[in-house]
């Protein structure tokens, strides 16, 4: 909640002085604050942007101070640059990855305190850049909204033993950054591979395995890491080339963040069924690369990872066979037991009808006997 510092009231009491003060205040509100200004603007990369392509979307904040004036704190929590900005929260039709804060200079951005490193600049000028990784969910023209900033300035400060620096005056200011349009191109349909699932690069693929030594019957885990680009909201996944002796029994994935780039790690659980394999299967993924010349579809592939597989030891193999095979005489005993089982009555419609007839005859006989006895 914004709670500005109190404004000191002037001590003048004469009407001419009050009128002069009001006129001066009106002029100061209409004219720009000399020496303290804030400039807001969007910064997007040059060149074509395709649907699904990740790109850095940056808000650049430039604050200028000179002379004895400066910016007045807006919140109870002091900030290095007390400015309140609304920018990324009003964006639609773009997906934004969470931003990792870093730096010593803080502002209020979209209702939260955000920090960034100061960019190299001239004395009295503070330049901050807040960057999100973004990607367009559809093609066409996407409009970035107007940026709104609020702050307060003063012509100078006085020292107070209790409150420290107290502004001599206070002027509420606003700054507007212009909106901007981004033209997002659709993915080409010409020469689009049939196995394309929407992955847009550029991206790198690496593979690792653990453990790299195993015994037949054990399970190893192949980790395929993709960094950069986007995977169509998780719908695009790498495929493993078939390899005899390894059977896929499970897969899962998790998001990664590496050097301001997005990524995803896919974990494939492989059961070792024979001692034949000497390497893991290669993983492949069809990707559209907008940075290739010309932009085109390509297939990236991970290198197989060497592994060492040992056969099951003879004693363990014999033990496994004993656990799965029937005990001596168990098969003959089971057969003899089944042969000695008493025959079971098979219920058929004819048998059911015969039993019903016997029950009816028995009931009539008992009724006749009760009717012929003494009263």
Steps between C-alpha positions, in 0.01 A plus 500: 500500500642837399547735794686816393691710744313803642536831318615790711249791500633850420528743789375805300178659623462813285262474207746632240756246609241218489392600153856509380561159652194351328602642165852364541365159601272494196790578271715228660228238450455589135868528413744205505705458815838650423780249547284200608344304220413137427491341156333162438522295183469147360804333345451199271758330276531599136403257225216256445327327788317173436213338683638305797846663481642620831640852508605749770237764576659786693363798688761776514473763776714813482489738800688832494582711804710817522555792736385474858165336423404138473225241528269478802421166659149371420482203737583429865776270373773722354603414147816590314284637218148579633298451183179302453470343151227301326628316192520120465175432687289646218653285224275247325565244224856454627627241745759633746749287691556597866779752539790437736565816703852626550673827578497772761254751351133437579179642354135397526412317179151358445424520873818325619845616603742408220876544487743546216862589442580855394616530144811710427388860451596862557515656849153583630335250265365162616420241232324175595398214269236246602491205259256211465531213255187510287346297220194557287217247515366607160610685191392848398542848645540512878476835676712575804303730732591853598731511803383705797731637769430703814754681717554818703784753487630779715721803438712419804526336841567617852655296776283394793640333812207255518389446140829556322460670162166677472385639161457876483204459266325224310378471143302195385612394156398243238694353210359322198690260278362451149332177398661285235390235254678173425436314175510125564543280193326161466707184473542403134288209385721427200739210564368456854598147616222265599659440842521873583327562836548877532853531643657832401871562547776562489576249774769260609462134600728307733475150651637334812437166670513371856622255588717428199566143623222250559408131510236336287164551671591837656377844389704797381383859450573698185470879550446709186533876561361761260603865554371798305189542289155375594332159492145607410379516860661161573334314211825442310724224641820333377468147362741215572633293213427127554789300641497126567569408860343811657127532564330828589299459821430863603558866422453837670624857453571818698561866416846655513642852500855547372678830424177697442378224267217256544552126486353163584653172618342172385576189707460162328508183714646212297492135610805298397379178337831370360873565512511604134477882527824696525338845476170671571251572222525841332219753552361707212264798472372692198538875556427815305810721520415868429866603523625270225554645154240471369267411793415133458412172669783285627549189711727516801652185643682411820814289495471148646662458842731199556378244757633170634254215548591171674312175472327359805749286703454122470404454865247785485364370169457154649331648804267700278412186303431313824272779621297495179503124430264260691649289781588131428187290484279806524373459144420125552334573834293777343396269215409211735304735724307630206430142385365405844262791516140387519297568192293812530134520405458697184188716514311484172138593425408128485647428843328802649163392355539144634581625851199734490273207400627286790431785741143536368426125534636500857284798593181334362574177690544681830177694446305178430634334817393799715152496346436127580603503870283536813333841564 
